[in-house]
Amino acid sequence: MNAMIISPVDGSVLKQHIQTALTTKINDRELFMKGIDHSYCQEE
């Protein structure tokens, strides 16, 4: 939350958090299926 608050002044902290959440494994079926499983857990 603090990264969002200070992002208009210094976006580097927010950028760092976003980069750790991203992946380059866009064709990885196992990672895709894991994401689907997690999305179902969020709906329950």
mmCIF entry with sequence, helices, sheets and N, C-alpha, C, O atoms, coordinates in Angstrom:
data_MODEL
# 
_entry.id   MODEL 
# 
_entity.id                         1 
_entity.type                       polymer 
_entity.pdbx_number_of_molecules   1 
# 
_entity_poly.entity_id                      1 
_entity_poly.type                           'polypeptide(L)' 
_entity_poly.nstd_linkage                   no 
_entity_poly.nstd_monomer                   no 
_entity_poly.pdbx_seq_one_letter_code       MNAMIISPVDGSVLKQHIQTALTTKINDRELFMKGIDHSYCQEE 
_entity_poly.pdbx_seq_one_letter_code_can   MNAMIISPVDGSVLKQHIQTALTTKINDRELFMKGIDHSYCQEE 
_entity_poly.pdbx_strand_id                 A 
# 
loop_
_entity_poly_seq.entity_id 
_entity_poly_seq.num 
_entity_poly_seq.mon_id 
_entity_poly_seq.hetero 
1 1  MET n 
1 2  ASN n 
1 3  ALA n 
1 4  MET n 
1 5  ILE n 
1 6  ILE n 
1 7  SER n 
1 8  PRO n 
1 9  VAL n 
1 10 ASP n 
1 11 GLY n 
1 12 SER n 
1 13 VAL n 
1 14 LEU n 
1 15 LYS n 
1 16 GLN n 
1 17 HIS n 
1 18 ILE n 
1 19 GLN n 
1 20 THR n 
1 21 ALA n 
1 22 LEU n 
1 23 THR n 
1 24 THR n 
1 25 LYS n 
1 26 ILE n 
1 27 ASN n 
1 28 ASP n 
1 29 ARG n 
1 30 GLU n 
1 31 LEU n 
1 32 PHE n 
1 33 MET n 
1 34 LYS n 
1 35 GLY n 
1 36 ILE n 
1 37 ASP n 
1 38 HIS n 
1 39 SER n 
1 40 TYR n 
1 41 CYS n 
1 42 GLN n 
1 43 GLU n 
1 44 GLU n 
# 
_struct_asym.id          A 
_struct_asym.entity_id   1 
# 
loop_
_struct_conf.conf_type_id 
_struct_conf.id 
_struct_conf.pdbx_PDB_helix_id 
_struct_conf.beg_label_comp_id 
_struct_conf.beg_label_asym_id 
_struct_conf.beg_label_seq_id 
_struct_conf.pdbx_beg_PDB_ins_code 
_struct_conf.end_label_comp_id 
_struct_conf.end_label_asym_id 
_struct_conf.end_label_seq_id 
_struct_conf.pdbx_end_PDB_ins_code 
_struct_conf.beg_auth_comp_id 
_struct_conf.beg_auth_asym_id 
_struct_conf.beg_auth_seq_id 
_struct_conf.end_auth_comp_id 
_struct_conf.end_auth_asym_id 
_struct_conf.end_auth_seq_id 
_struct_conf.pdbx_PDB_helix_class 
_struct_conf.details 
_struct_conf.pdbx_PDB_helix_length 
HELX_P HELX_P1 AA1 ASN A 2  ? ILE A 6  ? ASN A 2  ILE A 6  1 ? 5  
HELX_P HELX_P2 AA2 SER A 12 ? ALA A 21 ? SER A 12 ALA A 21 1 ? 10 
HELX_P HELX_P3 AA3 ARG A 29 ? GLU A 43 ? ARG A 29 GLU A 43 1 ? 15 
# 
_struct_conf_type.id          HELX_P 
_struct_conf_type.criteria    ? 
_struct_conf_type.reference   ? 
# 
loop_
_atom_site.group_PDB 
_atom_site.id 
_atom_site.type_symbol 
_atom_site.label_atom_id 
_atom_site.label_alt_id 
_atom_site.label_comp_id 
_atom_site.label_asym_id 
_atom_site.label_entity_id 
_atom_site.label_seq_id 
_atom_site.pdbx_PDB_ins_code 
_atom_site.Cartn_x 
_atom_site.Cartn_y 
_atom_site.Cartn_z 
_atom_site.occupancy 
_atom_site.B_iso_or_equiv 
_atom_site.pdbx_formal_charge 
_atom_site.auth_seq_id 
_atom_site.auth_comp_id 
_atom_site.auth_asym_id 
_atom_site.auth_atom_id 
_atom_site.pdbx_PDB_model_num 
ATOM 1   N N  . MET A 1 1  ? 0.824   -1.189  0.000   1.00 0.00 ? 1  MET A N  1 
ATOM 2   C CA . MET A 1 1  ? 0.000   0.000   0.000   1.00 0.00 ? 1  MET A CA 1 
ATOM 3   C C  . MET A 1 1  ? 0.868   1.252   0.000   1.00 0.00 ? 1  MET A C  1 
ATOM 4   O O  . MET A 1 1  ? 0.553   2.241   -0.662  1.00 0.00 ? 1  MET A O  1 
ATOM 5   N N  . ASN A 1 2  ? 1.962   1.195   0.749   1.00 0.00 ? 2  ASN A N  1 
ATOM 6   C CA . ASN A 1 2  ? 2.852   2.354   0.789   1.00 0.00 ? 2  ASN A CA 1 
ATOM 7   C C  . ASN A 1 2  ? 3.460   2.643   -0.579  1.00 0.00 ? 2  ASN A C  1 
ATOM 8   O O  . ASN A 1 2  ? 3.689   3.800   -0.932  1.00 0.00 ? 2  ASN A O  1 
ATOM 9   N N  . ALA A 1 3  ? 3.724   1.576   -1.354  1.00 0.00 ? 3  ALA A N  1 
ATOM 10  C CA . ALA A 1 3  ? 4.266   1.768   -2.696  1.00 0.00 ? 3  ALA A CA 1 
ATOM 11  C C  . ALA A 1 3  ? 3.281   2.530   -3.578  1.00 0.00 ? 3  ALA A C  1 
ATOM 12  O O  . ALA A 1 3  ? 3.689   3.351   -4.400  1.00 0.00 ? 3  ALA A O  1 
ATOM 13  N N  . MET A 1 4  ? 1.996   2.264   -3.412  1.00 0.00 ? 4  MET A N  1 
ATOM 14  C CA . MET A 1 4  ? 0.974   2.978   -4.177  1.00 0.00 ? 4  MET A CA 1 
ATOM 15  C C  . MET A 1 4  ? 0.899   4.446   -3.754  1.00 0.00 ? 4  MET A C  1 
ATOM 16  O O  . MET A 1 4  ? 0.700   5.331   -4.586  1.00 0.00 ? 4  MET A O  1 
ATOM 17  N N  . ILE A 1 5  ? 1.059   4.689   -2.472  1.00 0.00 ? 5  ILE A N  1 
ATOM 18  C CA . ILE A 1 5  ? 0.967   6.051   -1.953  1.00 0.00 ? 5  ILE A CA 1 
ATOM 19  C C  . ILE A 1 5  ? 2.108   6.913   -2.478  1.00 0.00 ? 5  ILE A C  1 
ATOM 20  O O  . ILE A 1 5  ? 1.886   8.058   -2.872  1.00 0.00 ? 5  ILE A O  1 
ATOM 21  N N  . ILE A 1 6  ? 3.326   6.377   -2.489  1.00 0.00 ? 6  ILE A N  1 
ATOM 22  C CA . ILE A 1 6  ? 4.472   7.189   -2.918  1.00 0.00 ? 6  ILE A CA 1 
ATOM 23  C C  . ILE A 1 6  ? 4.754   7.096   -4.424  1.00 0.00 ? 6  ILE A C  1 
ATOM 24  O O  . ILE A 1 6  ? 5.672   7.754   -4.913  1.00 0.00 ? 6  ILE A O  1 
ATOM 25  N N  . SER A 1 7  ? 3.979   6.289   -5.167  1.00 0.00 ? 7  SER A N  1 
ATOM 26  C CA . SER A 1 7  ? 4.258   6.096   -6.590  1.00 0.00 ? 7  SER A CA 1 
ATOM 27  C C  . SER A 1 7  ? 4.202   7.374   -7.433  1.00 0.00 ? 7  SER A C  1 
ATOM 28  O O  . SER A 1 7  ? 4.961   7.469   -8.398  1.00 0.00 ? 7  SER A O  1 
ATOM 29  N N  . PRO A 1 8  ? 3.350   8.367   -7.130  1.00 0.00 ? 8  PRO A N  1 
ATOM 30  C CA . PRO A 1 8  ? 3.410   9.597   -7.931  1.00 0.00 ? 8  PRO A CA 1 
ATOM 31  C C  . PRO A 1 8  ? 4.750   10.341  -7.786  1.00 0.00 ? 8  PRO A C  1 
ATOM 32  O O  . PRO A 1 8  ? 5.161   11.064  -8.694  1.00 0.00 ? 8  PRO A O  1 
ATOM 33  N N  . VAL A 1 9  ? 5.410   10.162  -6.665  1.00 0.00 ? 9  VAL A N  1 
ATOM 34  C CA . VAL A 1 9  ? 6.691   10.821  -6.428  1.00 0.00 ? 9  VAL A CA 1 
ATOM 35  C C  . VAL A 1 9  ? 7.853   9.930   -6.854  1.00 0.00 ? 9  VAL A C  1 
ATOM 36  O O  . VAL A 1 9  ? 8.788   10.388  -7.511  1.00 0.00 ? 9  VAL A O  1 
ATOM 37  N N  . ASP A 1 10 ? 7.787   8.637   -6.471  1.00 0.00 ? 10 ASP A N  1 
ATOM 38  C CA . ASP A 1 10 ? 8.856   7.682   -6.776  1.00 0.00 ? 10 ASP A CA 1 
ATOM 39  C C  . ASP A 1 10 ? 8.224   6.348   -7.135  1.00 0.00 ? 10 ASP A C  1 
ATOM 40  O O  . ASP A 1 10 ? 7.774   5.611   -6.258  1.00 0.00 ? 10 ASP A O  1 
ATOM 41  N N  . GLY A 1 11 ? 8.191   6.039   -8.420  1.00 0.00 ? 11 GLY A N  1 
ATOM 42  C CA . GLY A 1 11 ? 7.549   4.820   -8.887  1.00 0.00 ? 11 GLY A CA 1 
ATOM 43  C C  . GLY A 1 11 ? 8.427   3.585   -8.840  1.00 0.00 ? 11 GLY A C  1 
ATOM 44  O O  . GLY A 1 11 ? 7.975   2.504   -9.218  1.00 0.00 ? 11 GLY A O  1 
ATOM 45  N N  . SER A 1 12 ? 9.672   3.710   -8.388  1.00 0.00 ? 12 SER A N  1 
ATOM 46  C CA . SER A 1 12 ? 10.600  2.577   -8.425  1.00 0.00 ? 12 SER A CA 1 
ATOM 47  C C  . SER A 1 12 ? 10.170  1.442   -7.496  1.00 0.00 ? 12 SER A C  1 
ATOM 48  O O  . SER A 1 12 ? 10.354  0.273   -7.834  1.00 0.00 ? 12 SER A O  1 
ATOM 49  N N  . VAL A 1 13 ? 9.606   1.761   -6.340  1.00 0.00 ? 13 VAL A N  1 
ATOM 50  C CA . VAL A 1 13 ? 9.187   0.716   -5.403  1.00 0.00 ? 13 VAL A CA 1 
ATOM 51  C C  . VAL A 1 13 ? 8.022   -0.069  -5.994  1.00 0.00 ? 13 VAL A C  1 
ATOM 52  O O  . VAL A 1 13 ? 8.003   -1.298  -5.936  1.00 0.00 ? 13 VAL A O  1 
ATOM 53  N N  . LEU A 1 14 ? 7.061   0.635   -6.557  1.00 0.00 ? 14 LEU A N  1 
ATOM 54  C CA . LEU A 1 14 ? 5.913   -0.019  -7.182  1.00 0.00 ? 14 LEU A CA 1 
ATOM 55  C C  . LEU A 1 14 ? 6.368   -0.865  -8.372  1.00 0.00 ? 14 LEU A C  1 
ATOM 56  O O  . LEU A 1 14 ? 5.894   -1.986  -8.558  1.00 0.00 ? 14 LEU A O  1 
ATOM 57  N N  . LYS A 1 15 ? 7.275   -0.334  -9.165  1.00 0.00 ? 15 LYS A N  1 
ATOM 58  C CA . LYS A 1 15 ? 7.805   -1.068  -10.316 1.00 0.00 ? 15 LYS A CA 1 
ATOM 59  C C  . LYS A 1 15 ? 8.490   -2.358  -9.864  1.00 0.00 ? 15 LYS A C  1 
ATOM 60  O O  . LYS A 1 15 ? 8.342   -3.392  -10.516 1.00 0.00 ? 15 LYS A O  1 
ATOM 61  N N  . GLN A 1 16 ? 9.215   -2.314  -8.790  1.00 0.00 ? 16 GLN A N  1 
ATOM 62  C CA . GLN A 1 16 ? 9.902   -3.491  -8.264  1.00 0.00 ? 16 GLN A CA 1 
ATOM 63  C C  . GLN A 1 16 ? 8.892   -4.555  -7.842  1.00 0.00 ? 16 GLN A C  1 
ATOM 64  O O  . GLN A 1 16 ? 9.092   -5.738  -8.117  1.00 0.00 ? 16 GLN A O  1 
ATOM 65  N N  . HIS A 1 17 ? 7.820   -4.152  -7.184  1.00 0.00 ? 17 HIS A N  1 
ATOM 66  C CA . HIS A 1 17 ? 6.787   -5.106  -6.764  1.00 0.00 ? 17 HIS A CA 1 
ATOM 67  C C  . HIS A 1 17 ? 6.099   -5.747  -7.969  1.00 0.00 ? 17 HIS A C  1 
ATOM 68  O O  . HIS A 1 17 ? 5.819   -6.946  -7.967  1.00 0.00 ? 17 HIS A O  1 
ATOM 69  N N  . ILE A 1 18 ? 5.834   -4.955  -8.979  1.00 0.00 ? 18 ILE A N  1 
ATOM 70  C CA . ILE A 1 18 ? 5.174   -5.481  -10.171 1.00 0.00 ? 18 ILE A CA 1 
ATOM 71  C C  . ILE A 1 18 ? 6.091   -6.443  -10.912 1.00 0.00 ? 18 ILE A C  1 
ATOM 72  O O  . ILE A 1 18 ? 5.638   -7.490  -11.376 1.00 0.00 ? 18 ILE A O  1 
ATOM 73  N N  . GLN A 1 19 ? 7.365   -6.111  -11.031 1.00 0.00 ? 19 GLN A N  1 
ATOM 74  C CA . GLN A 1 19 ? 8.302   -6.979  -11.746 1.00 0.00 ? 19 GLN A CA 1 
ATOM 75  C C  . GLN A 1 19 ? 8.452   -8.337  -11.075 1.00 0.00 ? 19 GLN A C  1 
ATOM 76  O O  . GLN A 1 19 ? 8.635   -9.339  -11.766 1.00 0.00 ? 19 GLN A O  1 
ATOM 77  N N  . THR A 1 20 ? 8.380   -8.401  -9.761  1.00 0.00 ? 20 THR A N  1 
ATOM 78  C CA . THR A 1 20 ? 8.504   -9.694  -9.082  1.00 0.00 ? 20 THR A CA 1 
ATOM 79  C C  . THR A 1 20 ? 7.265   -10.557 -9.304  1.00 0.00 ? 20 THR A C  1 
ATOM 80  O O  . THR A 1 20 ? 7.331   -11.778 -9.162  1.00 0.00 ? 20 THR A O  1 
ATOM 81  N N  . ALA A 1 21 ? 6.138   -9.939  -9.651  1.00 0.00 ? 21 ALA A N  1 
ATOM 82  C CA . ALA A 1 21 ? 4.905   -10.693 -9.873  1.00 0.00 ? 21 ALA A CA 1 
ATOM 83  C C  . ALA A 1 21 ? 4.760   -11.171 -11.314 1.00 0.00 ? 21 ALA A C  1 
ATOM 84  O O  . ALA A 1 21 ? 3.932   -12.037 -11.595 1.00 0.00 ? 21 ALA A O  1 
ATOM 85  N N  . LEU A 1 22 ? 5.548   -10.624 -12.223 1.00 0.00 ? 22 LEU A N  1 
ATOM 86  C CA . LEU A 1 22 ? 5.438   -10.981 -13.636 1.00 0.00 ? 22 LEU A CA 1 
ATOM 87  C C  . LEU A 1 22 ? 6.325   -12.165 -13.988 1.00 0.00 ? 22 LEU A C  1 
ATOM 88  O O  . LEU A 1 22 ? 7.277   -12.474 -13.272 1.00 0.00 ? 22 LEU A O  1 
ATOM 89  N N  . THR A 1 23 ? 6.008   -12.823 -15.092 1.00 0.00 ? 23 THR A N  1 
ATOM 90  C CA . THR A 1 23 ? 6.797   -13.962 -15.550 1.00 0.00 ? 23 THR A CA 1 
ATOM 91  C C  . THR A 1 23 ? 7.020   -13.875 -17.058 1.00 0.00 ? 23 THR A C  1 
ATOM 92  O O  . THR A 1 23 ? 6.267   -13.212 -17.771 1.00 0.00 ? 23 THR A O  1 
ATOM 93  N N  . THR A 1 24 ? 8.051   -14.545 -17.527 1.00 0.00 ? 24 THR A N  1 
ATOM 94  C CA . THR A 1 24 ? 8.304   -14.641 -18.970 1.00 0.00 ? 24 THR A CA 1 
ATOM 95  C C  . THR A 1 24 ? 7.871   -16.005 -19.494 1.00 0.00 ? 24 THR A C  1 
ATOM 96  O O  . THR A 1 24 ? 8.015   -16.284 -20.685 1.00 0.00 ? 24 THR A O  1 
ATOM 97  N N  . LYS A 1 25 ? 7.346   -16.851 -18.624 1.00 0.00 ? 25 LYS A N  1 
ATOM 98  C CA . LYS A 1 25 ? 6.933   -18.205 -18.997 1.00 0.00 ? 25 LYS A CA 1 
ATOM 99  C C  . LYS A 1 25 ? 5.497   -18.203 -19.542 1.00 0.00 ? 25 LYS A C  1 
ATOM 100 O O  . LYS A 1 25 ? 4.614   -18.836 -18.964 1.00 0.00 ? 25 LYS A O  1 
ATOM 101 N N  . ILE A 1 26 ? 5.267   -17.495 -20.648 1.00 0.00 ? 26 ILE A N  1 
ATOM 102 C CA . ILE A 1 26 ? 3.908   -17.348 -21.157 1.00 0.00 ? 26 ILE A CA 1 
ATOM 103 C C  . ILE A 1 26 ? 3.388   -18.613 -21.832 1.00 0.00 ? 26 ILE A C  1 
ATOM 104 O O  . ILE A 1 26 ? 2.177   -18.755 -22.006 1.00 0.00 ? 26 ILE A O  1 
ATOM 105 N N  . ASN A 1 27 ? 4.260   -19.527 -22.213 1.00 0.00 ? 27 ASN A N  1 
ATOM 106 C CA . ASN A 1 27 ? 3.821   -20.765 -22.859 1.00 0.00 ? 27 ASN A CA 1 
ATOM 107 C C  . ASN A 1 27 ? 3.934   -21.975 -21.937 1.00 0.00 ? 27 ASN A C  1 
ATOM 108 O O  . ASN A 1 27 ? 3.865   -23.110 -22.408 1.00 0.00 ? 27 ASN A O  1 
ATOM 109 N N  . ASP A 1 28 ? 4.104   -21.761 -20.652 1.00 0.00 ? 28 ASP A N  1 
ATOM 110 C CA . ASP A 1 28 ? 4.250   -22.841 -19.684 1.00 0.00 ? 28 ASP A CA 1 
ATOM 111 C C  . ASP A 1 28 ? 2.873   -23.323 -19.231 1.00 0.00 ? 28 ASP A C  1 
ATOM 112 O O  . ASP A 1 28 ? 2.171   -22.624 -18.501 1.00 0.00 ? 28 ASP A O  1 
ATOM 113 N N  . ARG A 1 29 ? 2.493   -24.520 -19.670 1.00 0.00 ? 29 ARG A N  1 
ATOM 114 C CA . ARG A 1 29 ? 1.163   -25.048 -19.360 1.00 0.00 ? 29 ARG A CA 1 
ATOM 115 C C  . ARG A 1 29 ? 0.963   -25.247 -17.858 1.00 0.00 ? 29 ARG A C  1 
ATOM 116 O O  . ARG A 1 29 ? -0.113  -24.960 -17.332 1.00 0.00 ? 29 ARG A O  1 
ATOM 117 N N  . GLU A 1 30 ? 1.985   -25.732 -17.175 1.00 0.00 ? 30 GLU A N  1 
ATOM 118 C CA . GLU A 1 30 ? 1.867   -25.966 -15.737 1.00 0.00 ? 30 GLU A CA 1 
ATOM 119 C C  . GLU A 1 30 ? 1.587   -24.660 -14.991 1.00 0.00 ? 30 GLU A C  1 
ATOM 120 O O  . GLU A 1 30 ? 0.743   -24.625 -14.096 1.00 0.00 ? 30 GLU A O  1 
ATOM 121 N N  . LEU A 1 31 ? 2.285   -23.602 -15.355 1.00 0.00 ? 31 LEU A N  1 
ATOM 122 C CA . LEU A 1 31 ? 2.067   -22.303 -14.725 1.00 0.00 ? 31 LEU A CA 1 
ATOM 123 C C  . LEU A 1 31 ? 0.667   -21.777 -15.034 1.00 0.00 ? 31 LEU A C  1 
ATOM 124 O O  . LEU A 1 31 ? 0.016   -21.186 -14.173 1.00 0.00 ? 31 LEU A O  1 
ATOM 125 N N  . PHE A 1 32 ? 0.211   -21.993 -16.264 1.00 0.00 ? 32 PHE A N  1 
ATOM 126 C CA . PHE A 1 32 ? -1.132  -21.576 -16.664 1.00 0.00 ? 32 PHE A CA 1 
ATOM 127 C C  . PHE A 1 32 ? -2.194  -22.287 -15.822 1.00 0.00 ? 32 PHE A C  1 
ATOM 128 O O  . PHE A 1 32 ? -3.117  -21.652 -15.311 1.00 0.00 ? 32 PHE A O  1 
ATOM 129 N N  . MET A 1 33 ? -2.058  -23.603 -15.683 1.00 0.00 ? 33 MET A N  1 
ATOM 130 C CA . MET A 1 33 ? -3.031  -24.371 -14.919 1.00 0.00 ? 33 MET A CA 1 
ATOM 131 C C  . MET A 1 33 ? -3.003  -23.991 -13.436 1.00 0.00 ? 33 MET A C  1 
ATOM 132 O O  . MET A 1 33 ? -4.042  -23.980 -12.776 1.00 0.00 ? 33 MET A O  1 
ATOM 133 N N  . LYS A 1 34 ? -1.827  -23.685 -12.923 1.00 0.00 ? 34 LYS A N  1 
ATOM 134 C CA . LYS A 1 34 ? -1.717  -23.235 -11.537 1.00 0.00 ? 34 LYS A CA 1 
ATOM 135 C C  . LYS A 1 34 ? -2.477  -21.920 -11.343 1.00 0.00 ? 34 LYS A C  1 
ATOM 136 O O  . LYS A 1 34 ? -3.135  -21.724 -10.321 1.00 0.00 ? 34 LYS A O  1 
ATOM 137 N N  . GLY A 1 35 ? -2.384  -21.037 -12.310 1.00 0.00 ? 35 GLY A N  1 
ATOM 138 C CA . GLY A 1 35 ? -3.122  -19.773 -12.248 1.00 0.00 ? 35 GLY A CA 1 
ATOM 139 C C  . GLY A 1 35 ? -4.625  -19.986 -12.263 1.00 0.00 ? 35 GLY A C  1 
ATOM 140 O O  . GLY A 1 35 ? -5.365  -19.310 -11.548 1.00 0.00 ? 35 GLY A O  1 
ATOM 141 N N  . ILE A 1 36 ? -5.077  -20.941 -13.089 1.00 0.00 ? 36 ILE A N  1 
ATOM 142 C CA . ILE A 1 36 ? -6.506  -21.267 -13.129 1.00 0.00 ? 36 ILE A CA 1 
ATOM 143 C C  . ILE A 1 36 ? -6.961  -21.800 -11.771 1.00 0.00 ? 36 ILE A C  1 
ATOM 144 O O  . ILE A 1 36 ? -8.007  -21.399 -11.261 1.00 0.00 ? 36 ILE A O  1 
ATOM 145 N N  . ASP A 1 37 ? -6.176  -22.697 -11.193 1.00 0.00 ? 37 ASP A N  1 
ATOM 146 C CA . ASP A 1 37 ? -6.520  -23.240 -9.875  1.00 0.00 ? 37 ASP A CA 1 
ATOM 147 C C  . ASP A 1 37 ? -6.618  -22.141 -8.825  1.00 0.00 ? 37 ASP A C  1 
ATOM 148 O O  . ASP A 1 37 ? -7.541  -22.145 -8.010  1.00 0.00 ? 37 ASP A O  1 
ATOM 149 N N  . HIS A 1 38 ? -5.688  -21.209 -8.835  1.00 0.00 ? 38 HIS A N  1 
ATOM 150 C CA . HIS A 1 38 ? -5.708  -20.116 -7.855  1.00 0.00 ? 38 HIS A CA 1 
ATOM 151 C C  . HIS A 1 38 ? -6.916  -19.204 -8.069  1.00 0.00 ? 38 HIS A C  1 
ATOM 152 O O  . HIS A 1 38 ? -7.487  -18.690 -7.107  1.00 0.00 ? 38 HIS A O  1 
ATOM 153 N N  . SER A 1 39 ? -7.300  -19.007 -9.322  1.00 0.00 ? 39 SER A N  1 
ATOM 154 C CA . SER A 1 39 ? -8.457  -18.142 -9.575  1.00 0.00 ? 39 SER A CA 1 
ATOM 155 C C  . SER A 1 39 ? -9.740  -18.775 -9.040  1.00 0.00 ? 39 SER A C  1 
ATOM 156 O O  . SER A 1 39 ? -10.623 -18.069 -8.552  1.00 0.00 ? 39 SER A O  1 
ATOM 157 N N  . TYR A 1 40 ? -9.848  -20.109 -9.129  1.00 0.00 ? 40 TYR A N  1 
ATOM 158 C CA . TYR A 1 40 ? -11.007 -20.785 -8.563  1.00 0.00 ? 40 TYR A CA 1 
ATOM 159 C C  . TYR A 1 40 ? -11.024 -20.655 -7.046  1.00 0.00 ? 40 TYR A C  1 
ATOM 160 O O  . TYR A 1 40 ? -12.092 -20.497 -6.454  1.00 0.00 ? 40 TYR A O  1 
ATOM 161 N N  . CYS A 1 41 ? -9.861  -20.720 -6.412  1.00 0.00 ? 41 CYS A N  1 
ATOM 162 C CA . CYS A 1 41 ? -9.798  -20.571 -4.957  1.00 0.00 ? 41 CYS A CA 1 
ATOM 163 C C  . CYS A 1 41 ? -10.252 -19.191 -4.523  1.00 0.00 ? 41 CYS A C  1 
ATOM 164 O O  . CYS A 1 41 ? -10.859 -19.049 -3.461  1.00 0.00 ? 41 CYS A O  1 
ATOM 165 N N  . GLN A 1 42 ? -9.968  -18.162 -5.331  1.00 0.00 ? 42 GLN A N  1 
ATOM 166 C CA . GLN A 1 42 ? -10.378 -16.800 -4.993  1.00 0.00 ? 42 GLN A CA 1 
ATOM 167 C C  . GLN A 1 42 ? -11.882 -16.622 -5.077  1.00 0.00 ? 42 GLN A C  1 
ATOM 168 O O  . GLN A 1 42 ? -12.445 -15.780 -4.377  1.00 0.00 ? 42 GLN A O  1 
ATOM 169 N N  . GLU A 1 43 ? -12.554 -17.418 -5.939  1.00 0.00 ? 43 GLU A N  1 
ATOM 170 C CA . GLU A 1 43 ? -13.987 -17.289 -6.116  1.00 0.00 ? 43 GLU A CA 1 
ATOM 171 C C  . GLU A 1 43 ? -14.779 -17.936 -4.989  1.00 0.00 ? 43 GLU A C  1 
ATOM 172 O O  . GLU A 1 43 ? -15.940 -17.589 -4.774  1.00 0.00 ? 43 GLU A O  1 
ATOM 173 N N  . GLU A 1 44 ? -14.172 -18.866 -4.268  1.00 0.00 ? 44 GLU A N  1 
ATOM 174 C CA . GLU A 1 44 ? -14.897 -19.569 -3.214  1.00 0.00 ? 44 GLU A CA 1 
ATOM 175 C C  . GLU A 1 44 ? -15.064 -18.737 -1.974  1.00 0.00 ? 44 GLU A C  1 
ATOM 176 O O  . GLU A 1 44 ? -15.657 -19.196 -0.997  1.00 0.00 ? 44 GLU A O  1 
# 
